[in-house]
Amino acid sequence: MSRPARHGADHLLRLPVAGTAVARLALGRRSGQWTVPIGAQAGRVIKIGKLPVNLLLGAYYNIVKLQYGADWQLRSQVVLIF
């Protein structure tokens, strides 16, 4: 009996490309298949009162994916800087 593919990654490689565009490669844990998303992200540090906050938003299209993997990925991040 075969095991279902997991969507986590044991190995992740991030390659910065011109500005904030990022190419990411992820290898599936047991399947040995690659997920290859390509996309862009943008971030900015703003101040809320006196507190700096780092905001990031990105979107990636998976040009290579697992059999039941998602077509798109969205990434958002909010970091409070103390």
N, CA, C and O atoms as a DFTB+ gen file, in Angstrom:
328 C
 N C O
     1  1       0.844      -1.169       0.000
     2  2       0.000       0.000       0.000
     3  2       0.892       1.236       0.000
     4  3       1.847       1.309       0.774
     5  1       0.594       2.201      -0.853
     6  2       1.403       3.417      -0.903
     7  2       0.879       4.429       0.115
     8  3      -0.305       4.449       0.452
     9  1       1.789       5.258       0.588
    10  2       1.425       6.297       1.556
    11  2       1.041       7.574       0.818
    12  3       1.585       7.868      -0.247
    13  1       0.099       8.333       1.384
    14  2      -0.246       9.609       0.742
    15  2       0.909      10.597       0.862
    16  3       1.673      10.558       1.826
    17  1       1.026      11.468      -0.110
    18  2       2.088      12.478      -0.094
    19  2       1.815      13.505       0.991
    20  3       0.671      13.906       1.204
    21  1       2.859      13.926       1.668
    22  2       2.743      14.988       2.651
    23  2       3.108      16.297       1.984
    24  3       3.909      16.331       1.051
    25  1       2.515      17.370       2.469
    26  2       2.764      18.660       1.836
    27  2       3.865      19.442       2.520
    28  3       4.219      20.524       2.053
    29  1       4.425      18.933       3.617
    30  2       5.542      19.606       4.270
    31  2       6.798      19.440       3.446
    32  3       6.812      18.719       2.449
    33  1       7.845      20.107       3.868
    34  2       9.090      20.028       3.114
    35  2      10.250      19.760       4.059
    36  3      10.378      20.404       5.101
    37  1      11.084      18.814       3.690
    38  2      12.314      18.580       4.435
    39  2      13.378      19.568       4.001
    40  3      14.193      20.001       4.816
    41  1      13.380      19.926       2.743
    42  2      14.408      20.802       2.188
    43  2      13.728      21.988       1.513
    44  3      12.794      21.820       0.729
    45  1      14.199      23.167       1.824
    46  2      13.648      24.370       1.228
    47  2      14.790      25.249       0.752
    48  3      15.741      25.483       1.497
    49  1      14.714      25.728      -0.451
    50  2      15.736      26.594      -1.037
    51  2      15.055      27.867      -1.496
    52  3      14.128      27.816      -2.304
    53  1      15.504      29.018      -0.988
    54  2      14.957      30.305      -1.398
    55  2      16.014      31.046      -2.192
    56  3      17.148      31.197      -1.738
    57  1      15.649      31.501      -3.359
    58  2      16.568      32.231      -4.217
    59  2      16.015      33.624      -4.477
    60  3      15.035      33.761      -5.210
    61  1      16.621      34.678      -3.890
    62  2      16.145      36.028      -4.194
    63  2      16.409      36.377      -5.655
    64  3      17.494      36.119      -6.176
    65  1      15.433      36.951      -6.294
    66  2      15.546      37.327      -7.701
    67  2      15.067      38.768      -7.828
    68  3      13.938      39.071      -7.442
    69  1      15.878      39.644      -8.348
    70  2      15.541      41.047      -8.647
    71  2      14.492      41.653      -7.724
    72  3      13.297      41.415      -7.896
    73  1      14.924      42.412      -6.777
    74  2      14.007      43.087      -5.856
    75  2      13.425      42.127      -4.845
    76  3      14.162      41.464      -4.115
    77  1      12.095      42.048      -4.796
    78  2      11.458      41.180      -3.812
    79  2      10.915      39.893      -4.420
    80  3      10.266      39.117      -3.718
    81  1      11.159      39.648      -5.695
    82  2      10.723      38.383      -6.288
    83  2      11.561      37.257      -5.708
    84  3      12.766      37.414      -5.510
    85  1      10.932      36.127      -5.437
    86  2      11.616      35.008      -4.804
    87  2      11.214      33.720      -5.501
    88  3      10.032      33.489      -5.755
    89  1      12.190      32.885      -5.807
    90  2      11.917      31.542      -6.307
    91  2      12.167      30.577      -5.157
    92  3      13.223      30.626      -4.527
    93  1      11.211      29.703      -4.877
    94  2      11.352      28.758      -3.768
    95  2      11.184      27.344      -4.306
    96  3      10.311      27.084      -5.134
    97  1      12.017      26.444      -3.834
    98  2      11.924      25.037      -4.211
    99  2      11.736      24.228      -2.938
   100  3      12.444      24.453      -1.957
   101  1      10.803      23.298      -2.935
   102  2      10.574      22.461      -1.759
   103  2      10.482      21.002      -2.191
   104  3       9.797      20.682      -3.163
   105  1      11.162      20.124      -1.479
   106  2      11.157      18.691      -1.769
   107  2      10.212      18.003      -0.806
   108  3      10.341      18.172       0.407
   109  1       9.259      17.228      -1.319
   110  2       8.313      16.499      -0.479
   111  2       9.024      15.496       0.419
   112  3      10.042      14.924       0.028
   113  1       8.495      15.279       1.617
   114  2       9.153      14.433       2.620
   115  2       9.359      12.993       2.153
   116  3      10.481      12.487       2.173
   117  1       8.305      12.349       1.745
   118  2       8.421      10.932       1.404
   119  2       8.326      10.663      -0.093
   120  3       8.843       9.657      -0.580
   121  1       7.679      11.545      -0.811
   122  2       7.414      11.266      -2.221
   123  2       8.612      11.536      -3.113
   124  3       8.716      10.966      -4.199
   125  1       9.540      12.419      -2.660
   126  2      10.677      12.768      -3.500
   127  2      10.299      13.700      -4.636
   128  3      11.117      13.958      -5.519
   129  1       9.054      14.217      -4.628
   130  2       8.621      15.141      -5.672
   131  2       8.874      16.571      -5.222
   132  3       8.896      16.869      -4.028
   133  1       9.064      17.447      -6.197
   134  2       9.346      18.850      -5.918
   135  2       8.089      19.687      -6.041
   136  3       7.214      19.408      -6.860
   137  1       8.014      20.715      -5.218
   138  2       7.053      21.795      -5.392
   139  2       7.880      23.011      -5.779
   140  3       8.810      23.386      -5.065
   141  1       7.546      23.627      -6.904
   142  2       8.320      24.770      -7.389
   143  2       7.388      25.965      -7.570
   144  3       6.782      26.133      -8.628
   145  1       7.276      26.806      -6.516
   146  2       6.468      28.012      -6.668
   147  2       7.312      29.168      -7.201
   148  3       8.500      29.273      -6.898
   149  1       6.693      30.018      -7.986
   150  2       7.362      31.222      -8.451
   151  2       6.372      32.375      -8.263
   152  3       5.189      32.248      -8.577
   153  1       6.866      33.476      -7.755
   154  2       5.965      34.590      -7.490
   155  2       6.725      35.788      -6.968
   156  3       7.928      35.931      -7.186
   157  1       6.006      36.635      -6.283
   158  2       6.606      37.863      -5.762
   159  2       6.005      38.180      -4.406
   160  3       4.903      37.749      -4.068
   161  1       6.763      38.944      -3.646
   162  2       6.264      39.418      -2.366
   163  2       6.742      40.845      -2.160
   164  3       7.772      41.254      -2.695
   165  1       5.985      41.585      -1.386
   166  2       6.345      42.962      -1.079
   167  2       6.188      43.172       0.415
   168  3       5.255      42.659       1.032
   169  1       7.099      43.922       0.981
   170  2       7.042      44.183       2.406
   171  2       7.374      45.629       2.709
   172  3       8.001      46.328       1.913
   173  1       6.939      46.056       3.875
   174  2       7.188      47.432       4.276
   175  2       7.143      47.514       5.798
   176  3       6.347      46.834       6.445
   177  1       8.001      48.348       6.354
   178  2       7.978      48.614       7.785
   179  2       7.219      49.917       7.993
   180  3       7.559      50.953       7.422
   181  1       6.173      49.839       8.830
   182  2       5.392      51.031       9.160
   183  2       5.435      51.224      10.674
   184  3       5.850      50.327      11.408
   185  1       5.010      52.383      11.131
   186  2       4.919      52.635      12.568
   187  2       3.461      52.785      12.954
   188  3       2.707      53.518      12.316
   189  1       3.078      52.089      13.996
   190  2       1.774      52.248      14.618
   191  2       2.058      52.870      15.978
   192  3       2.497      52.186      16.902
   193  1       1.810      54.145      16.093
   194  2       2.261      54.875      17.277
   195  2       3.782      54.935      17.234
   196  3       4.360      55.431      16.267
   197  1       4.434      54.428      18.288
   198  2       5.900      54.363      18.316
   199  2       6.426      52.972      17.981
   200  3       7.636      52.754      17.931
   201  1       5.497      52.020      17.750
   202  2       5.881      50.624      17.523
   203  2       6.077      50.342      16.032
   204  3       5.126      50.456      15.259
   205  1       7.306      49.973      15.609
   206  2       7.508      49.582      14.210
   207  2       6.877      48.203      13.943
   208  3       6.978      47.292      14.765
   209  1       6.238      48.076      12.799
   210  2       5.586      46.826      12.400
   211  2       6.036      46.484      10.982
   212  3       5.949      47.320      10.083
   213  1       6.516      45.260      10.783
   214  2       6.936      44.791       9.465
   215  2       5.769      44.036       8.826
   216  3       5.300      43.046       9.386
   217  1       5.296      44.486       7.667
   218  2       4.197      43.850       6.946
   219  2       4.727      43.239       5.659
   220  3       5.577      43.828       4.991
   221  1       4.225      42.056       5.309
   222  2       4.652      41.384       4.086
   223  2       3.455      40.690       3.458
   224  3       2.633      40.107       4.165
   225  1       3.350      40.747       2.144
   226  2       2.304      40.056       1.410
   227  2       2.911      39.486       0.137
   228  3       3.617      40.188      -0.588
   229  1       2.638      38.217      -0.136
   230  2       3.199      37.584      -1.325
   231  2       2.220      36.610      -1.962
   232  3       1.313      36.104      -1.301
   233  1       2.410      36.354      -3.236
   234  2       1.612      35.378      -3.977
   235  2       2.548      34.557      -4.856
   236  3       3.468      35.095      -5.473
   237  1       2.305      33.257      -4.907
   238  2       3.154      32.339      -5.665
   239  2       2.282      31.388      -6.470
   240  3       1.258      30.912      -5.978
   241  1       2.678      31.113      -7.687
   242  2       2.039      30.090      -8.514
   243  2       2.945      28.864      -8.518
   244  3       4.146      28.986      -8.759
   245  1       2.390      27.696      -8.257
   246  2       3.173      26.461      -8.232
   247  2       3.292      25.906      -9.649
   248  3       2.355      25.305     -10.174
   249  1       4.466      26.119     -10.264
   250  2       4.646      25.635     -11.634
   251  2       4.878      24.127     -11.668
   252  3       4.590      23.480     -12.675
   253  1       5.396      23.564     -10.578
   254  2       5.509      22.117     -10.390
   255  2       4.953      21.832      -9.010
   256  3       5.309      22.520      -8.053
   257  1       4.081      20.827      -8.881
   258  2       3.443      20.556      -7.594
   259  2       3.191      19.076      -7.423
   260  3       3.296      18.297      -8.370
   261  1       2.857      18.698      -6.199
   262  2       2.470      17.328      -5.905
   263  2       1.138      17.030      -6.578
   264  3       0.448      17.949      -7.020
   265  1       0.775      15.779      -6.660
   266  2      -0.434      15.375      -7.375
   267  2      -1.671      16.129      -6.887
   268  3      -2.482      16.570      -7.702
   269  1      -1.824      16.281      -5.595
   270  2      -2.991      16.973      -5.044
   271  2      -2.607      18.310      -4.430
   272  3      -3.299      18.806      -3.541
   273  1      -1.528      18.887      -4.886
   274  2      -1.059      20.160      -4.355
   275  2      -1.857      21.347      -4.875
   276  3      -2.567      21.252      -5.875
   277  1      -1.724      22.455      -4.180
   278  2      -2.434      23.677      -4.550
   279  2      -1.802      24.328      -5.780
   280  3      -0.600      24.199      -6.014
   281  1      -2.622      25.024      -6.559
   282  2      -2.122      25.770      -7.713
   283  2      -1.434      27.062      -7.279
   284  3      -0.428      27.461      -7.867
   285  1      -1.978      27.718      -6.248
   286  2      -1.476      29.009      -5.790
   287  2      -1.170      28.961      -4.303
   288  3      -1.730      28.149      -3.566
   289  1      -0.267      29.846      -3.868
   290  2       0.021      30.057      -2.454
   291  2      -0.057      31.549      -2.190
   292  3       0.422      32.356      -2.986
   293  1      -0.658      31.908      -1.081
   294  2      -0.652      33.282      -0.615
   295  2       0.074      33.319       0.712
   296  3      -0.111      32.434       1.546
   297  1       0.896      34.332       0.917
   298  2       1.672      34.441       2.147
   299  2       1.491      35.839       2.714
   300  3       1.630      36.834       2.003
   301  1       1.182      35.902       3.994
   302  2       1.115      37.192       4.670
   303  2       1.869      37.078       5.989
   304  3       1.949      36.005       6.589
   305  1       2.412      38.191       6.420
   306  2       3.215      38.189       7.641
   307  2       3.102      39.558       8.312
   308  3       3.175      40.595       7.653
   309  1       2.925      39.542       9.623
   310  2       2.932      40.753      10.437
   311  2       3.902      40.510      11.589
   312  3       3.726      39.573      12.367
   313  1       4.919      41.353      11.696
   314  2       5.930      41.199      12.750
   315  2       5.997      42.493      13.552
   316  3       6.256      43.568      13.011
   317  1       5.758      42.364      14.853
   318  2       5.918      43.511      15.753
   319  2       7.379      43.606      16.143
   320  3       7.958      42.623      16.606
   321  1       7.986      44.769      15.966
   322  2       9.408      44.944      16.245
   323  2       9.546      45.721      17.555
   324  3       9.193      46.898      17.628
   325  1      10.062      45.054      18.581
   326  2      10.230      45.693      19.898
   327  2      11.639      46.189      20.071
   328  3      11.972      46.754      21.112
